[in-house]
Amino acid sequence: MNTPEQSNSIPRELLDRLKIIYQAKVAGLITASFSVPSPLAFRVLGDEGVRALVLEELAEGGFSPEPVPWCSGAFVARGGTRHGLQDTAAWSAGHLFMQSLSSMAAAVALEVEPGHHVLDLCAAPGGKTAMLGLHQGGRGVLLANDRSRKRLASLRSVLAQHGISHAELQNRTGESYGGTHRGCFDRVLVDAPCSGEAMLRQGDTAGCTAWSTRRVRRLATQQARLLTAGLRTLKPGGVLVYATCTYAPEENEGVLEKVLNRIDVPVELESLPTCLPEGHPGLVEWGGATFDSSIQRSLRLVPGGDCTGFFIARWRRA
């Protein structure tokens, strides 16, 4: 049993696993990230006039916002604090939405276009869903599902803040869509429930206590079911992005390998858009298992710059 002090600390087993997954320098960056706040990234909501006024206010408040070249309307604050950002007039007016760059990257990777029929299988709290809706330009179907009825309230609020009115919200198990919505969507996002290793922080008693390799393995089983269901909902030529905010290979490459071997529709892993932030390719092996070479096309984002830990893979149906 963990002592109170140990329950507030990043599990030693997790730190040891990171040293196997990554080279020492990268593992050190990740370990250091557990003790510091995440980079302050946000999107400005509104037209160019609104954006100019917001950026002027932030600059006067000492935030030094720097645009993100691969995501329109996204910025990283080089000064100021999270609480300071929430005290601005722009925040009160609903013109700011805080979201990690890694989360934005998952939505950008899907390359949604106007008219696409889009499914977000695990949508709450809704930041990525809202981005997908904006990329649709009000054209096409946007089905946002989450199995937690409680989380649908936050999803609805986020969509309203972004002015997304065409989304249909549903409260179902994600696995069920593989049977009810086969071949229905051009784009599917599976931002799967995960162990959230990249979100852990020193002093996070609940998160540090909850982490275990047993939980990682249990989640990987659920993630494989969700990914399989999502792939079945794709139209021919459709694209799915699978994403997690964890480092565990069992929940990332291991899930991809399992689904590649068992899926009953013709799919393949393809390269991600070149505009995304630089990271590390998917692992070729873990725990004595060797993975299909196409899994190296996935992307492991790590701390050390403006990104937080994240895993992104892109699938296409033939």
C-alpha positions in Angstrom: 0.0 0.0 0.0 1.3 3.5 -0.8 2.1 5.9 2.0 0.4 9.3 1.8 3.7 10.8 0.5 4.0 8.1 -2.2 0.3 8.7 -3.2 1.2 12.3 -4.0 4.2 11.3 -6.2 4.4 10.0 -9.7 4.6 6.2 -9.4 8.1 4.9 -9.6 7.0 2.1 -12.0 5.7 4.7 -14.5 9.0 6.6 -14.3 10.9 3.4 -15.0 8.7 2.6 -18.0 9.4 6.0 -19.5 13.1 5.3 -19.4 12.4 2.2 -21.6 10.1 3.9 -24.0 12.3 6.9 -24.6 15.9 7.9 -24.6 17.2 9.3 -21.4 17.0 13.0 -22.5 13.3 12.7 -23.5 12.4 10.7 -20.5 14.0 13.4 -18.4 11.9 16.1 -20.1 8.7 14.1 -19.4 9.7 13.5 -15.7 10.3 17.3 -15.4 6.9 18.1 -16.9 5.2 16.3 -14.0 6.3 19.2 -11.7 5.4 22.2 -13.8 2.2 23.7 -15.3 1.4 22.9 -18.9 2.2 25.5 -21.6 -0.5 28.2 -21.8 -2.2 27.6 -25.2 -5.5 28.9 -26.4 -7.7 29.7 -29.4 -9.3 33.1 -30.1 -13.0 32.8 -31.1 -14.4 35.4 -33.5 -13.6 37.1 -36.8 -10.4 39.0 -37.6 -11.7 42.2 -36.0 -12.4 40.4 -32.7 -9.1 38.6 -32.9 -7.2 41.9 -33.3 -8.9 43.4 -30.3 -8.3 40.3 -28.1 -4.6 40.2 -29.0 -4.2 43.8 -28.3 -5.8 43.3 -24.8 -3.5 40.3 -24.1 -0.4 42.1 -25.2 -1.2 45.1 -23.0 -1.7 42.5 -20.1 1.8 41.1 -20.6 0.8 37.8 -22.3 3.0 38.1 -25.5 0.7 35.8 -27.6 2.5 33.9 -30.3 0.5 32.4 -33.2 0.6 28.7 -33.9 1.4 28.3 -37.6 -0.4 25.1 -38.2 -3.7 26.0 -36.4 -5.6 29.1 -37.4 -6.7 31.2 -34.4 -4.4 29.4 -32.0 -1.7 31.0 -29.8 0.8 30.3 -27.0 1.1 32.8 -24.3 4.8 33.6 -23.6 3.9 35.6 -20.5 1.1 35.8 -17.9 -0.7 33.0 -16.0 -3.7 30.8 -16.5 -5.6 32.7 -13.8 -4.5 36.0 -15.4 -5.9 34.9 -18.7 -9.2 34.1 -17.1 -9.4 37.6 -15.6 -9.4 39.3 -19.0 -12.4 41.0 -20.7 -11.8 38.7 -23.6 -12.3 35.6 -21.4 -15.4 37.1 -19.9 -16.8 37.7 -23.3 -16.2 34.1 -24.4 -13.6 35.0 -27.0 -10.9 32.7 -25.4 -10.8 29.0 -25.2 -7.9 27.3 -23.5 -6.8 24.0 -25.1 -3.5 22.2 -25.3 -1.7 22.3 -28.6 -1.5 18.5 -28.6 -5.3 18.3 -28.4 -5.6 20.8 -31.2 -3.2 18.7 -33.3 -5.5 15.7 -33.1 -8.4 17.7 -34.5 -6.2 19.2 -37.3 -4.9 15.8 -38.2 -8.4 14.7 -39.2 -8.5 17.4 -42.0 -12.2 18.0 -41.8 -13.7 19.9 -44.7 -17.1 21.6 -45.3 -19.7 18.9 -46.2 -18.0 16.1 -44.4 -20.1 13.8 -42.2 -18.2 13.7 -38.9 -18.4 11.4 -35.8 -16.7 12.3 -32.5 -17.0 9.0 -30.7 -15.8 10.2 -27.2 -16.6 13.9 -27.5 -16.7 15.5 -24.0 -15.5 18.0 -22.9 -15.7 19.3 -26.5 -12.7 21.3 -27.5 -11.8 19.1 -30.4 -15.5 18.6 -31.3 -15.9 22.3 -31.7 -12.8 22.6 -33.9 -14.3 19.8 -36.2 -17.5 21.8 -36.3 -15.8 25.0 -37.3 -13.9 23.2 -40.0 -17.2 22.0 -41.4 -18.3 25.6 -41.9 -21.8 24.6 -40.9 -22.1 22.0 -43.7 -22.4 18.3 -43.1 -23.4 16.1 -40.2 -21.7 16.4 -36.8 -22.5 13.6 -34.4 -21.0 14.1 -31.0 -21.3 11.2 -28.6 -20.2 10.7 -25.0 -21.2 7.8 -22.7 -21.3 10.1 -19.7 -24.6 12.0 -19.5 -23.0 14.4 -16.9 -20.2 15.3 -19.4 -22.7 16.2 -22.1 -23.5 19.4 -20.2 -19.9 20.7 -20.7 -19.9 19.5 -24.3 -23.1 21.4 -25.0 -21.6 24.5 -23.3 -18.4 24.4 -25.3 -20.2 24.0 -28.6 -22.4 26.9 -27.8 -19.4 29.1 -27.0 -18.0 28.3 -30.5 -21.3 29.0 -32.2 -21.7 25.4 -33.3 -25.5 24.8 -33.7 -25.6 21.9 -36.1 -24.2 19.2 -33.8 -26.3 16.3 -32.7 -25.4 15.1 -29.2 -25.9 11.5 -28.2 -25.4 9.6 -24.9 -24.4 6.0 -25.9 -21.6 3.5 -25.5 -19.1 4.3 -28.3 -18.8 0.6 -29.1 -22.4 0.5 -30.3 -21.8 2.7 -33.3 -19.9 -0.1 -35.1 -23.2 -1.9 -35.6 -25.7 1.0 -36.0 -23.7 3.4 -38.1 -21.6 1.2 -40.5 -20.2 3.1 -43.4 -21.8 6.4 -42.5 -19.0 8.9 -41.9 -16.2 10.7 -43.9 -14.3 11.5 -40.7 -14.2 9.9 -37.3 -12.3 11.0 -34.1 -11.7 8.5 -31.4 -10.0 10.4 -28.6 -10.2 7.4 -26.3 -10.5 7.3 -22.5 -7.0 6.6 -21.3 -4.8 6.4 -18.2 -3.9 10.1 -18.8 -0.2 9.7 -17.9 0.7 13.0 -19.7 -1.9 14.8 -17.4 -0.4 13.6 -14.1 1.2 16.1 -11.8 3.2 15.8 -8.6 0.7 16.3 -5.8 -2.2 14.8 -7.8 -3.2 12.3 -5.2 -6.2 10.9 -7.1 -4.3 10.5 -10.4 -1.1 9.1 -8.9 -3.0 6.6 -6.8 -5.3 5.5 -9.7 -2.4 4.7 -12.0 -1.3 1.1 -12.4 -0.3 -1.2 -15.2 -3.4 -3.3 -14.5 -5.5 -0.2 -15.3 -3.5 0.5 -18.4 -4.2 -3.0 -19.7 -7.9 -2.8 -18.9 -8.2 0.5 -20.7 -6.4 -0.9 -23.7 -9.1 -3.5 -24.1 -11.8 -0.8 -24.1 -9.8 1.4 -26.5 -9.4 -1.5 -29.0 -13.2 -1.9 -29.0 -13.8 1.8 -29.5 -11.3 2.0 -32.3 -12.8 -1.1 -34.1 -16.3 0.5 -33.8 -15.0 3.8 -35.2 -13.3 2.1 -38.2 -16.5 0.3 -39.0 -18.4 3.6 -39.2 -16.1 4.9 -42.0 -17.2 5.3 -45.6 -14.8 4.0 -48.2 -12.0 6.5 -48.4 -12.9 7.9 -45.0 -10.3 8.9 -42.3 -10.2 8.2 -38.6 -7.8 9.7 -36.1 -7.1 7.7 -32.9 -5.7 9.8 -30.0 -4.8 9.4 -26.3 -3.0 11.6 -23.8 -0.9 8.8 -22.4 2.6 7.4 -23.0 1.7 3.7 -22.4 2.5 1.6 -25.4 -0.3 -0.8 -24.4 -2.8 2.0 -25.0 -1.2 3.3 -28.1 0.8 1.1 -30.5 -0.5 -2.1 -28.8 -4.1 -1.0 -29.6 -3.2 -0.3 -33.2 -1.5 -3.7 -33.6 -4.4 -5.5 -32.0 -7.0 -3.8 -34.3 -4.9 -4.2 -37.4 -4.9 -8.0 -36.8 -8.6 -8.3 -36.1 -10.5 -5.6 -38.0 -13.1 -6.8 -40.5 -13.0 -3.8 -42.8 -10.2 -2.8 -45.2 -8.2 -0.1 -43.5 -4.6 1.0 -43.2 -2.5 3.4 -41.1 -1.2 6.4 -43.1 1.1 9.3 -42.5 -0.1 12.3 -40.6 -0.2 15.8 -42.2 3.3 17.3 -42.3 2.1 20.5 -40.7 1.8 19.0 -37.3 4.3 19.6 -34.5 7.4 17.4 -34.6 7.5 14.4 -32.3 8.6 10.8 -32.2 7.4 8.0 -34.5 5.4 5.1 -33.1 7.3 2.3 -31.4 8.4 -0.8 -33.4 8.2 -3.1 -30.3 7.2 -3.2 -26.7 7.2 -5.9 -24.0 8.6 -8.6 -26.3 6.0 -7.9 -29.1 7.0 -6.5 -32.5 4.5 -4.2 -34.2 3.5 -3.8 -37.9 5.9 -1.4 -39.6 3.0 1.0 -40.5 2.5 1.8 -36.9 5.7 3.9 -37.1 3.6 6.4 -39.0 1.9 7.4 -35.7 3.1 10.4 -33.7 4.2 10.6 -30.1 4.2 14.2 -28.9 6.3 14.9 -25.7 6.9 17.9 -23.4 9.9 20.1 -23.9 8.4 22.6 -26.2 4.9 23.9 -26.4 3.2 20.5 -26.6 2.0 18.1 -23.9 2.3 14.3 -24.1 -0.1 12.9 -26.7 -0.4 10.0 -29.2 -2.0 10.4 -32.6 -2.5 7.9 -35.4 -4.4 8.3 -38.7 -6.3 5.5 -40.4 -8.0 5.4 -43.8 -10.6 3.0 -45.1 -10.0 1.6 -48.6 
